[in-house]
Amino acid sequence: MHEFGIAEAILDAVERRADGRRVERARVHAGALLRVTEPVINQAFAMVADGSLAEGARVDLVIVPVQLICRSCGQTAASVDPFATCPECGGTDIDTEGGDDLVLESIQMAEAAHVPGNSRRDRGNPVGPS
């Protein structure tokens, strides 16, 4: 399964950005040509992240469309379906541009409850004399 290689690449990027802090979520842009789905990438990520700072983290996947260029009629279109036909003429002689990107957009860190003022309970509830 190629998803494991993609999950390992995501984990590597997440760990570099996290800089030793625990991670709860990662938002990733993946090109349509990578042919991954959120449930499958989360299953693979859970396996490769086991024992890491991202153990238990969830990957939110955003599919980036591929640009289709029909050789028959010249029509261009964007599609999240890597096997799409030309929407204008139905042709299958298509060139593609892009759609193979893998970009870590953001990560969400786990709260460090031991840091004063960093937990939800501490926010809005001052500690100490009033």
C-alpha atoms as a printed R data frame, in Angstrom:
    type eleno elety resid chain resno       x      y       z
1   ATOM     1    CA   MET     A     1   0.000  0.000   0.000
2   ATOM     2    CA   HIS     A     2   1.460  3.329  -1.042
3   ATOM     3    CA   GLU     A     3  -0.451  5.026   1.787
4   ATOM     4    CA   PHE     A     4   2.202  3.909   4.269
5   ATOM     5    CA   GLY     A     5   4.894  5.816   2.395
6   ATOM     6    CA   ILE     A     6   2.682  8.890   2.335
7   ATOM     7    CA   ALA     A     7   1.860  8.480   6.045
8   ATOM     8    CA   GLU     A     8   5.578  8.216   6.856
9   ATOM     9    CA   ALA     A     9   6.269 11.415   4.901
10  ATOM    10    CA   ILE     A    10   3.480 13.183   6.806
11  ATOM    11    CA   LEU     A    11   4.821 11.918  10.144
12  ATOM    12    CA   ASP     A    12   8.320 13.123   9.290
13  ATOM    13    CA   ALA     A    13   7.036 16.615   8.470
14  ATOM    14    CA   VAL     A    14   4.798 16.666  11.564
15  ATOM    15    CA   GLU     A    15   7.663 15.688  13.879
16  ATOM    16    CA   ARG     A    16   9.957 18.348  12.424
17  ATOM    17    CA   ARG     A    17   7.333 21.053  12.855
18  ATOM    18    CA   ALA     A    18   6.214 19.862  16.317
19  ATOM    19    CA   ASP     A    19   9.729 20.262  17.719
20  ATOM    20    CA   GLY     A    20   9.217 17.734  20.506
21  ATOM    21    CA   ARG     A    21   5.630 18.674  21.401
22  ATOM    22    CA   ARG     A    22   2.686 16.248  21.276
23  ATOM    23    CA   VAL     A    23   0.430 16.561  18.245
24  ATOM    24    CA   GLU     A    24  -3.355 16.036  18.072
25  ATOM    25    CA   ARG     A    25  -4.124 16.870  14.413
26  ATOM    26    CA   ALA     A    26  -2.432 17.520  11.117
27  ATOM    27    CA   ARG     A    27  -4.026 19.188   8.094
28  ATOM    28    CA   VAL     A    28  -2.545 17.915   4.836
29  ATOM    29    CA   HIS     A    29  -3.134 18.892   1.211
30  ATOM    30    CA   ALA     A    30  -2.750 15.869  -1.069
31  ATOM    31    CA   GLY     A    31  -2.972 15.944  -4.842
32  ATOM    32    CA   ALA     A    32  -5.709 13.900  -6.518
33  ATOM    33    CA   LEU     A    33  -3.091 11.848  -8.368
34  ATOM    34    CA   LEU     A    34  -1.869 10.418  -5.048
35  ATOM    35    CA   ARG     A    35  -5.233  8.619  -4.832
36  ATOM    36    CA   VAL     A    36  -5.545  8.645  -1.056
37  ATOM    37    CA   THR     A    37  -8.644  8.932   1.098
38  ATOM    38    CA   GLU     A    38  -8.932 10.293   4.603
39  ATOM    39    CA   PRO     A    39  -9.992  7.006   6.266
40  ATOM    40    CA   VAL     A    40  -7.157  5.046   4.659
41  ATOM    41    CA   ILE     A    41  -4.480  7.677   5.329
42  ATOM    42    CA   ASN     A    42  -5.614  7.882   8.974
43  ATOM    43    CA   GLN     A    43  -5.354  4.118   9.325
44  ATOM    44    CA   ALA     A    44  -1.834  4.134   7.857
45  ATOM    45    CA   PHE     A    45  -0.854  7.198   9.916
46  ATOM    46    CA   ALA     A    46  -2.024  5.517  13.139
47  ATOM    47    CA   MET     A    47   0.267  2.596  12.402
48  ATOM    48    CA   VAL     A    48   3.376  4.616  11.503
49  ATOM    49    CA   ALA     A    49   2.829  7.149  14.323
50  ATOM    50    CA   ASP     A    50   2.594  4.462  17.020
51  ATOM    51    CA   GLY     A    51   5.024  5.405  19.803
52  ATOM    52    CA   SER     A    52   5.777  8.851  18.335
53  ATOM    53    CA   LEU     A    53   4.758 12.341  19.461
54  ATOM    54    CA   ALA     A    54   1.900 12.067  16.965
55  ATOM    55    CA   GLU     A    55   0.485  8.826  18.368
56  ATOM    56    CA   GLY     A    56  -3.300  9.127  18.336
57  ATOM    57    CA   ALA     A    57  -3.242 12.209  16.094
58  ATOM    58    CA   ARG     A    58  -5.752 12.583  13.275
59  ATOM    59    CA   VAL     A    59  -4.971 13.657   9.718
60  ATOM    60    CA   ASP     A    60  -7.462 16.012   8.072
61  ATOM    61    CA   LEU     A    61  -7.017 15.513   4.339
62  ATOM    62    CA   VAL     A    62  -7.743 18.149   1.695
63  ATOM    63    CA   ILE     A    63  -7.671 16.772  -1.852
64  ATOM    64    CA   VAL     A    64  -6.071 19.168  -4.342
65  ATOM    65    CA   PRO     A    65  -7.494 18.852  -7.873
66  ATOM    66    CA   VAL     A    66  -5.433 17.882 -10.871
67  ATOM    67    CA   GLN     A    67  -5.545 20.128 -13.956
68  ATOM    68    CA   LEU     A    68  -6.777 18.210 -17.028
69  ATOM    69    CA   ILE     A    69  -5.867 19.299 -20.573
70  ATOM    70    CA   CYS     A    70  -7.691 17.491 -23.363
71  ATOM    71    CA   ARG     A    71  -5.515 16.802 -26.409
72  ATOM    72    CA   SER     A    72  -8.603 16.336 -28.579
73  ATOM    73    CA   CYS     A    73 -10.486 19.586 -28.011
74  ATOM    74    CA   GLY     A    74  -8.069 21.697 -25.912
75  ATOM    75    CA   GLN     A    75 -10.482 22.028 -22.989
76  ATOM    76    CA   THR     A    76  -8.917 22.476 -19.529
77  ATOM    77    CA   ALA     A    77 -10.624 21.573 -16.288
78  ATOM    78    CA   ALA     A    78  -9.822 20.759 -12.680
79  ATOM    79    CA   SER     A    79 -10.812 17.407 -11.214
80  ATOM    80    CA   VAL     A    80 -10.338 15.459  -7.997
81  ATOM    81    CA   ASP     A    81 -10.863 12.282 -10.043
82  ATOM    82    CA   PRO     A    82  -7.471 11.197 -11.402
83  ATOM    83    CA   PHE     A    83  -9.242  9.047 -14.042
84  ATOM    84    CA   ALA     A    84 -11.588 11.764 -15.353
85  ATOM    85    CA   THR     A    85 -12.493 12.190 -18.990
86  ATOM    86    CA   CYS     A    86 -12.770 15.534 -20.750
87  ATOM    87    CA   PRO     A    87 -15.918 17.297 -19.513
88  ATOM    88    CA   GLU     A    88 -16.341 18.953 -22.933
89  ATOM    89    CA   CYS     A    89 -15.914 16.131 -25.473
90  ATOM    90    CA   GLY     A    90 -15.640 13.004 -23.287
91  ATOM    91    CA   GLY     A    91 -12.151 12.332 -24.633
92  ATOM    92    CA   THR     A    92  -9.644 10.214 -22.768
93  ATOM    93    CA   ASP     A    93  -6.465 11.557 -24.421
94  ATOM    94    CA   ILE     A    94  -5.685 13.875 -21.522
95  ATOM    95    CA   ASP     A    95  -2.559 15.477 -20.129
96  ATOM    96    CA   THR     A    96  -2.420 16.371 -16.454
97  ATOM    97    CA   GLU     A    97  -0.682 19.112 -14.503
98  ATOM    98    CA   GLY     A    98  -0.183 19.087 -10.752
99  ATOM    99    CA   GLY     A    99  -2.210 16.857  -8.535
100 ATOM   100    CA   ASP     A   100   0.800 15.104  -7.023
101 ATOM   101    CA   ASP     A   101   1.524 17.539  -4.188
102 ATOM   102    CA   LEU     A   102   1.788 16.560  -0.536
103 ATOM   103    CA   VAL     A   103   1.877 19.587   1.766
104 ATOM   104    CA   LEU     A   104   1.580 19.756   5.534
105 ATOM   105    CA   GLU     A   105  -0.572 22.850   6.015
106 ATOM   106    CA   SER     A   106  -0.814 22.916   9.800
107 ATOM   107    CA   ILE     A   107  -0.630 20.932  12.995
108 ATOM   108    CA   GLN     A   108  -2.535 21.241  16.241
109 ATOM   109    CA   MET     A   109  -0.589 20.628  19.392
110 ATOM   110    CA   ALA     A   110  -1.941 18.829  22.414
111 ATOM   111    CA   GLU     A   111  -2.539 21.126  25.349
112 ATOM   112    CA   ALA     A   112   0.172 21.185  27.944
113 ATOM   113    CA   ALA     A   113  -2.019 21.253  31.059
114 ATOM   114    CA   HIS     A   114   0.989 21.698  33.327
115 ATOM   115    CA   VAL     A   115   1.737 25.143  31.875
116 ATOM   116    CA   PRO     A   116  -0.188 27.810  33.817
117 ATOM   117    CA   GLY     A   117  -2.727 29.612  31.631
118 ATOM   118    CA   ASN     A   118  -2.475 27.025  28.849
119 ATOM   119    CA   SER     A   119  -5.410 24.810  29.760
120 ATOM   120    CA   ARG     A   120  -9.020 25.573  28.907
121 ATOM   121    CA   ARG     A   121  -9.806 25.564  32.609
122 ATOM   122    CA   ASP     A   122  -7.211 28.282  33.303
123 ATOM   123    CA   ARG     A   123  -8.450 30.628  30.572
124 ATOM   124    CA   GLY     A   124 -10.874 33.151  32.008
125 ATOM   125    CA   ASN     A   125 -10.354 31.823  35.519
126 ATOM   126    CA   PRO     A   126  -7.470 33.763  37.014
127 ATOM   127    CA   VAL     A   127  -5.403 31.962  39.595
128 ATOM   128    CA   GLY     A   128  -4.328 33.837  42.700
129 ATOM   129    CA   PRO     A   129  -5.629 36.826  44.637
130 ATOM   130    CA   SER     A   130  -8.247 39.021  42.995
